């Protein structure tokens, strides 16, 4: 079980082709703050039909895209 499982489930249920979430929203959904380990864990998201797109440190957002 990943510390980001709750986030991956949220992204999957969202169903949109592409959408952003702020770091704050990710922390609320996942229950943990986004940190450097997110880069390692983001690979798990493909199992849910999505991938992580652009991560903006300036805007503190992460863009999610549906795969396929």
HELIX and SHEET records of a PDB file:
HELIX    1   1 UNK A    5  UNK A   14  1                                  10    
HELIX    2   2 UNK A   23  UNK A   30  1                                   8    
HELIX    3   3 UNK A   38  UNK A   41  1                                   4    
HELIX    4   4 UNK A   42  UNK A   48  5                                   7    
SHEET    1   A 3 UNK A  18  UNK A  22  0                                        
SHEET    2   A 3 UNK A  61  UNK A  66 -1                                        
SHEET    3   A 3 UNK A  50  UNK A  56 -1                                        
END                                                                             
